[in-house]
Amino acid sequence: MAQVSLVVPAGTGPTVIAVDGELDFATVPALLQRLNSASGDVELDCSRLTFLDCHGLDALIGAHRGCEARGNRLTVKSLSGVCLRVVRMARADSLLHLVWPHTDDSEFDDPDRRPELAIVPNTPKHVFEADLERAREIIAKENGLATFVTLRPDGAAQATVVNAGVLAHPVTGDPVIGVVVRGHAKKLEYLRARPQATVLFRAGWDWVTIEGAVELSGPDDLHPEIGADEVLGLIRRVYAAAVGGKEEDWSGLDEAFESEAHTAVLVRPVRAYSNPDR
């Protein structure tokens, strides 16, 4: 449970809000209450933040945009560990004003000069192995059908049924959840604004939920590390992982994929949970 404290400046400095513990669905309201009561510039001290999920990340992005709309600045200070990793996987580090002790944010305007992930503890790959294997088992039973949840601009959840599969990330090789979305779909618009999603796989009472940061790769959402000529192959691999067959088995649909501007959605796991009674 996160503890949120507020320090009102004595002079003209920013209002300091300190977060201690986990920032997730259950604790975001406490942070938002503090943020809404602050005026002027805000400094969010995350030196004691130990966990950040997609709901917490969405709150940070929303607070940043709210401050900008009022002509103020939100500074996120001392973000590290898995929390910094979540922000970077969602590519939100280019949006948020991140600073670390004994520096000013101008030092990190260049992404290459920001602290490298090598000095930040990454989530070990094996952490989600059991959850992803369980997802694979359910995918085989349900033809890859899953509930896919994104967030609307007002913060309300949008849930749809999709075909989802587990495959290797085309750049890192790490296991990710893959989904394909048509170019006109509302969920794609929501993912561009808030690059995080929740995927629920279920077969009877056997289920596993995976939350994660989203990367897009499509004709209107070019990925910086995936070439435009690689998108169709990636879309085929997603369908093969979700529904079955091999990548080449799906090549007959390339024309439809292109005409409908299909986009690959890759969800990097940051949290997973399931039925403990399985």
C-alpha positions in Angstrom: 0.0 0.0 0.0 1.4 3.4 -1.0 1.7 6.2 1.5 1.4 9.7 -0.1 2.6 12.8 1.7 2.3 16.4 0.7 4.8 19.2 1.5 3.5 22.7 0.8 6.3 25.1 -0.1 7.1 27.9 2.2 8.3 30.2 -0.6 8.0 30.0 -4.3 9.2 26.4 -4.8 7.2 23.5 -6.1 4.8 21.5 -4.0 6.5 18.2 -3.1 4.5 15.0 -3.1 6.3 11.9 -1.8 5.2 8.4 -2.7 6.3 5.4 -0.5 5.4 1.9 -1.5 3.4 0.6 -4.5 1.5 2.7 -7.0 -1.2 0.7 -8.6 -5.0 0.5 -9.1 -5.8 0.5 -5.4 -3.4 3.4 -4.4 -3.7 5.7 -7.4 -6.7 7.6 -6.0 -4.6 8.7 -3.0 -2.0 10.2 -5.3 -4.6 11.9 -7.5 -6.2 13.4 -4.4 -2.9 15.0 -3.5 -2.1 16.1 -7.0 -5.5 17.7 -7.4 -5.0 19.7 -4.2 -1.7 21.1 -5.4 -1.2 24.3 -7.3 1.7 25.6 -9.3 4.7 23.4 -10.1 4.8 19.9 -8.5 7.8 17.7 -7.6 6.9 14.0 -7.3 9.5 12.3 -5.0 9.6 8.6 -6.1 12.8 7.6 -4.2 10.8 5.2 -2.0 8.4 4.0 -4.8 8.9 0.2 -5.1 6.3 -0.8 -7.7 4.5 0.9 -10.6 1.8 -0.7 -12.7 -0.1 0.5 -15.8 -2.6 2.4 -13.6 0.2 4.2 -11.8 1.9 5.0 -15.1 -1.3 6.3 -16.5 -1.7 8.6 -13.4 1.8 10.0 -13.9 1.1 10.7 -17.6 -2.3 12.3 -16.8 -0.8 14.4 -14.0 2.0 15.6 -16.4 -0.6 16.6 -19.0 -2.8 18.3 -16.4 0.1 20.4 -15.1 1.1 21.4 -18.7 -2.5 22.4 -19.4 -2.4 24.7 -16.4 1.0 26.2 -17.5 2.8 24.3 -14.7 5.5 21.6 -14.6 5.4 18.1 -13.0 8.9 16.8 -12.2 9.3 13.1 -11.4 12.3 12.7 -9.1 14.5 9.7 -8.2 12.5 7.0 -10.2 14.5 3.8 -10.3 14.4 0.0 -10.4 11.4 -1.7 -11.9 9.4 1.5 -11.8 11.9 3.2 -14.2 11.8 0.1 -16.4 8.0 0.3 -16.7 8.3 4.0 -17.7 10.9 3.2 -20.3 9.2 0.2 -21.7 6.1 2.4 -22.4 8.5 5.1 -23.8 7.0 7.6 -21.4 10.5 8.7 -20.3 10.5 11.0 -23.4 7.3 12.6 -22.1 7.8 12.9 -18.3 10.3 15.3 -16.8 12.6 12.8 -15.0 15.4 14.0 -12.7 17.7 12.3 -10.3 19.5 13.6 -7.2 22.4 16.0 -7.9 21.3 16.6 -11.4 19.0 18.8 -13.3 16.6 17.6 -16.0 18.6 19.3 -18.7 21.4 16.8 -18.2 19.0 14.1 -19.3 17.4 15.8 -22.3 19.5 13.4 -24.4 18.2 9.9 -23.8 21.7 8.6 -24.3 22.9 10.5 -21.2 20.2 9.2 -18.9 21.2 6.4 -16.4 21.5 3.2 -18.3 19.3 0.2 -17.5 22.5 -1.7 -16.8 22.7 0.0 -13.4 19.0 -0.5 -12.7 17.8 -3.9 -11.6 15.7 -5.3 -14.4 12.8 -7.7 -13.9 14.4 -11.2 -14.4 13.1 -13.0 -17.5 12.1 -16.0 -15.5 9.7 -14.0 -13.3 6.8 -14.4 -15.7 7.7 -17.8 -17.2 5.0 -19.8 -15.3 2.3 -17.2 -16.1 3.2 -17.1 -19.8 3.3 -20.9 -19.9 -0.2 -21.0 -18.4 -1.3 -18.4 -21.0 0.0 -20.7 -23.7 -2.0 -23.6 -22.3 -5.2 -21.6 -22.2 -4.5 -20.2 -25.7 -4.4 -23.7 -27.1 -7.8 -24.5 -25.5 -9.5 -21.3 -26.6 -8.0 -20.6 -30.1 -6.2 -17.6 -28.6 -9.4 -15.8 -27.5 -8.6 -13.3 -24.7 -10.1 -10.2 -23.1 -8.1 -7.1 -24.0 -8.4 -4.0 -21.8 -7.3 -0.5 -22.6 -8.1 2.9 -21.1 -10.3 5.6 -22.6 -9.3 9.3 -22.2 -11.6 9.6 -19.2 -9.8 6.7 -17.5 -12.7 4.2 -17.9 -11.8 0.7 -19.1 -12.5 -0.4 -22.6 -12.7 -4.3 -22.9 -12.8 -6.2 -26.2 -12.3 -9.9 -27.2 -9.2 -10.5 -29.4 -6.9 -13.2 -30.6 -3.7 -13.1 -28.5 -0.6 -15.2 -28.4 2.8 -15.5 -26.7 5.8 -14.9 -28.9 9.4 -13.6 -28.9 9.8 -9.9 -29.1 11.3 -9.2 -32.6 14.1 -7.1 -31.2 14.9 -8.3 -27.7 13.8 -11.9 -28.0 12.0 -11.7 -24.7 8.5 -13.3 -24.5 5.6 -10.8 -25.0 1.9 -11.0 -25.6 1.0 -10.3 -29.2 -2.3 -8.9 -30.5 -3.2 -7.5 -33.9 -5.6 -4.5 -34.2 -7.1 -3.0 -37.3 -6.1 0.5 -38.1 -9.6 2.0 -37.5 -10.1 0.4 -34.1 -10.7 2.6 -31.1 -8.4 0.6 -29.0 -5.5 1.6 -31.2 -6.3 5.2 -30.6 -6.4 4.6 -26.8 -3.1 2.7 -26.9 -1.4 5.6 -28.7 -2.4 7.9 -25.9 -1.8 5.4 -23.0 0.6 2.6 -24.0 -0.5 0.0 -21.5 -2.9 -2.9 -21.6 -4.3 -5.8 -19.6 -4.8 -9.2 -21.2 -7.0 -11.9 -19.6 -6.8 -15.5 -20.8 -9.6 -17.8 -19.6 -10.8 -21.3 -20.1 -13.5 -22.2 -17.6 -12.2 -21.3 -14.1 -8.6 -21.5 -15.3 -7.4 -18.0 -16.0 -4.3 -15.8 -16.0 -4.1 -12.0 -16.3 -1.1 -10.2 -17.6 -0.6 -6.4 -17.4 2.1 -4.7 -19.3 3.6 -1.8 -21.3 2.7 -1.6 -25.0 4.7 -1.2 -28.1 3.1 -0.7 -31.5 4.3 -1.7 -34.9 2.2 -0.8 -37.9 1.8 1.4 -41.0 0.8 4.4 -39.0 2.8 3.5 -35.9 6.3 2.7 -37.0 8.5 1.1 -34.3 11.9 2.7 -34.0 13.6 -0.7 -34.1 11.3 -2.7 -36.4 11.5 -1.8 -40.1 8.4 -1.1 -42.1 9.2 -4.1 -44.3 9.1 -6.3 -41.2 5.6 -5.4 -40.0 3.7 -8.0 -42.1 6.0 -10.8 -40.9 5.4 -9.8 -37.3 1.6 -9.7 -37.8 1.7 -13.2 -39.3 3.8 -14.4 -36.3 1.3 -12.9 -33.9 -1.6 -14.8 -35.6 0.4 -18.0 -35.7 1.1 -17.7 -31.9 -2.6 -16.9 -31.2 -4.6 -19.1 -33.6 -2.1 -21.7 -34.8 0.0 -22.7 -37.8 3.2 -21.2 -39.1 4.0 -17.7 -40.1 3.9 -18.6 -43.8 0.5 -20.0 -43.4 -0.9 -16.5 -42.9 0.8 -14.9 -45.9 -2.4 -15.2 -48.0 -4.0 -12.5 -45.8 -1.2 -10.0 -46.4 -3.4 -7.9 -48.8 -6.1 -7.6 -46.2 -3.5 -6.8 -43.5 -2.2 -3.9 -45.6 -5.6 -2.6 -46.8 -7.0 -2.5 -43.3 -3.7 -1.1 -41.8 -3.4 -3.9 -39.3 -1.0 -3.1 -36.4 0.9 -5.4 -34.1 0.5 -4.7 -30.4 3.2 -6.1 -28.2 2.6 -6.2 -24.5 5.7 -6.6 -22.3 4.6 -8.1 -18.9 5.1 -6.0 -15.8 2.6 -7.9 -13.6 0.8 -11.2 -13.7 -1.7 -13.0 -11.5 -4.1 -16.0 -11.8 -6.5 -18.3 -10.0 -4.6 -19.7 -7.0 -6.8 -22.7 -6.8 -5.8 -24.2 -10.1 
